[in-house]
Amino acid sequence: MTTVDFAPSRPATVTPMDARPLTCSIGAELHGVDLAAVSRDDGLFAELKSLLLEHKVLFFRDQDMSRAEHVALAKRFGSLEDHPVVGSDPEYAGLVRIYKDLDSPAEHYENAYHCDATWRDNPPMGAILRNIDGPEVGGDTIWVNMALAYERLPERVKEQIDGLRARHSIEATFGARMPLEQRLELKERFPDPEHPVVRTHPETGEKILFVNCFTTHFTNYHTPDNIRCGIDYAPGSSNLLNYLISQASIPEYQVRWRWTPNSVAIWDNRSTQHYAVQDYWPAVRKMERAGIVGDRPF
């Protein structure tokens, strides 16, 4: 009898996601990807997550997904978090509606370079933001590679900030316009956490410059090595902090995204900052964001 050897069956070949870098430093636009399908498929999600770690922010157009699919995709990364000031969609906890129209009060939280919610002990791991409606021109968002911002610091500055830690505050930002009692209650719920000025990415091992507009001051700067006399601390430490915060505004570290209806951005909040450009009034801008719970920076 003739024995016939059969090759083991193989799964159908899956075409890799088409990721096209948008700048030399950060960001890629993915083509031919259905995020609703990614929310249901382990293999597709694993590939998307790998690309996110590589490019730090991923962009997509024409994603006609439901709120349920938006939330399901975000939950693949981890649990979702509510926002203590903005609040969540009543049907989908953790899905924040960022709706701006002519009746919206003026605010100054988004149009500053920031890393989301560093006033938490465990800031978000990342977020998925979808455009529902927006202006034909304006309303772009900028993302910044803060690993590159740290890498390109002068060596003397890296040595100076090695081991430094800093406070981050919701009271001094979201709480600033609140009545006194409400502001103090907010701080009691979210006491100012202390984070390293340079954090380590828990998955890539990258060193990341981790100060932003929520950062108020260094907590361990006032040592004999740094302070000869009072002016070294005030304004010396403030000048250093402002210098570090300013690194996010360097264009060579940035990518800028123009929104269209059903376009989506997914970013790694641990290694980036972003800035929502508010140049579109009196147009309407409606966004929905799912923020993903992160870990304690180290």
N, C-alpha and C positions, 0 to 999 in steps of 0.2 A: 504494500500500500504506500502510495506516495504521500508524504507529509507536506502540507502547505503551511508555511509560516505567514501569519497575518500581522502586519504592523499594527501596533496599538492605535486606537482612534485618538485623534487630536481635536481639541476645540477649534472652531472656526477662527481664522485669523482676524484679530481686531486691529483696525487701523489706529495708530497712535493719534492722540489729539493734536490738532494743528495749532501750535502756539507760536505766535509771531511777536517777537520783542518790539516794544514801542520806543524804547530809548536804550542807551548803552548801559544804564545803571539800574533800571527798575521797570517792571510792568510788561505784561504780554497780553495781546488780544487773542482769544481762542475762537477758531472758526469751526463750523460743523458740529458744534456741541449742543446737545439738548440738556439743560440743567435739570429739567423735570425727570428725565431718564437717569441722570447721574444720581438723583436723590434715591433711586430705587435699586441701584446696581453697585455692588461692592467693588468690582474691578474698575469701573469708570471712576468711582469716587477715589480709589487709591491713586489712580493716575492724576486726577485733578489735584489731590493734596500734594503729591510730589512736585507738580508744576508750581503750586502756590509757594512751597518752601524755596523753590529755585528763583522765582520771579517776584515774590513778595506781594504782588497784587495782580489779579487776573481780571480781564474785562471780556464781556460778552454782549452781543446785540441780538435783538429780536427773540427774546426769551419770554414766550407767552405762557408763563407758569402761574398757577393759582397761589394764593396765600398759603394754603396747606402745603403745597410743594415747596414753596420758599422756606417755610419753617422746617419741613422734613429734611431738606438739604442741609440747612444750618445745624440741625440736631445730629447729623452724621459727624460733625466735628466735636460736639459736646453739648452739655445742657445750655439752655438759653437764659439770659438774664433780663430782668425788667430794669427800667430807668426810674429813679426816685423822683425826678422832676418832670420828665416828659411823659412817662407812662407808656402802656402797651395797648395794642389793639384788644378790644373787649373779648374777641373770640380766640385770639392766638397770643397767649402769654409769651413775652419776649420779642414780639414783632412791634417795633416802634414806628408810629406814623409821624413823619417829619413833613408836615404840610404847611406851605407858606402861601398866603394870599394877601389881598389888600387889607384885610382885617387883622392880620397877624401882628402881634407886637414886635417892635424892633428888638433885636437881641444881638449879642456879639460873642457867641460861643463857637459857632462853626467857622467863622472867617478868622481863625487864628490857627497857626500850626499846632496840632495837638495829637496826642495818642489817647484813644478813648479811655475815659474812666480810670486814669491812673490814681484817682482819689479813692479807689477801692484797694483793700489789702491784696486782692487777686484781680488785677485788671483783666479785661477781656482778652481772650486768645485771638479773636478776630471778629469779622462781621461780614454779612452779605447784604448789600444795598442795591435796591431795585428802583429804577425810575418809573413812576406811574404817569406823570405828566410834567412838562417843563417848558421853558421858553425856547423859541427857535434859536436864539443866540444868547449866550451867557449862562451862568449857573454851572460852570465847569467845577470839577474837583481835582485837586493836586495831591499826589502822594509822594512821600520822600523816603528814600532808603537810609535809615538811621544806622545800619551796620556800616555802610560806606562812609557816612558822616563821621563815625568813630574812627574807622580805618585811616582816614585822611587827616585826622587831627595831627598837629605837630607833636613829635615825640615828647617834648618837654611838657606839653599839656596833658598827654596821656599819663605821664609820670605824676603830674600834680593831682589828677583826679582819681588815680588808682586808690580804691578803697573808700572813696567819698560816698556819703549817703545824703538823701534829701527828702524833704516833706512835700506831699502833694495834697491839695485842698479842694474840696467841693464847696466849702463855706466861702472861700475867697473868690469863687467864680460863679457858679449857679446860685449860691446863697447871697451874693453881695447885694442884690436889689430887693431881697426879702425884708420884711419887718424883723426887728431884732429878735423877738422870741422865736419866730419861725426859722430864722437863720441859725440860732443856737441849737434848736431842736434838730435841724438837719446835720449840724456838726456832731451832735451827740449820737446820732444814728450812724454817721460815717466819720469817725475820728480820723484826723489827718494821718495817713500811713507813711511809713518811711521806706523808701526804695533805694537800691543802689543806683548811683549816677551812671554806671556802666553795668548793664545786665548781660547775662549770658543766655542765648537762645536755647531752650531746653531740648530742641530737636536737631538743630544744625551746629550748635556750639559756637556760633558767631558772637562776637562782642558787639554790643549795641549801645549807642549813646541814648540814655533813657531819662531825659529831662524835657519838659515842654511847658506850655502855658499854664498848666495846673501846678507846676512846681513853685514853691514859695521860697525855700531857703535850704542851705546845707545844714545838716545836723551835727557833723563831726569835723567841721573845718577849723574851729578855734583851738588849735594846738600849737605848742611851741615851734614846731617845724614851719607853720604857716604864718604865725602872728609875731611880728617884732614889736609893733605898737598898734594902737587902735585903728588907724587908717587901713591897715592890712585886712582887718575884718569888715569894717564899714567905711567906705564902700567896696573894699577889696573883694570880699566873697561875692557880693552882688554883681560886681563887674564880671567876675568869672562865670557866674551862673547865666547872666545875660549873653555872654559870648557863646556859651555852649548852646543855649536855646536858639540863638541866631543861626546856627549851622543848618537848621531845617530849611532856611530860606534860600539856600544855594541852588541855582537852577540845575547844575550838573548832577545833582542827586535826585532829581524830580521826574515825574511823568504827569501830564495833564490830560484829563479825560473829558470829552464833550459828550454830554448825556443825550440820548434819544429815547423815546418811549420804549419800555421793555428792555432797556439795556441794564446790565448788572455789573457790579464790581464786587469781588471777594478779596479781602486783604488780611494779611497777617499783622495784627495789632501789636505784636511783640517786637517787630523789627521795622515798623514804619510810623510815620506821622502823616496827617492829611489836613487839607485846608479847603473848605467849601467857599468858593468865590461868590459873594453876594452882590452881583452886578446886574441883576435881572429885573429889579423892581421897575414898573408895576406888574410884571408878568407873574403867573402862578407857577409854583414848583412843588410837586408832590413826590415824596420819596418814602420807601418803606425799608426798614433796616432790622435785621435779626442779629443781635450781638451774642457772642458765644463765650461762656464762662472760661476764664483762664486760670493760671496757677500763680503762685507767689513768686515775684521776680527774685533772682539770685545772681 
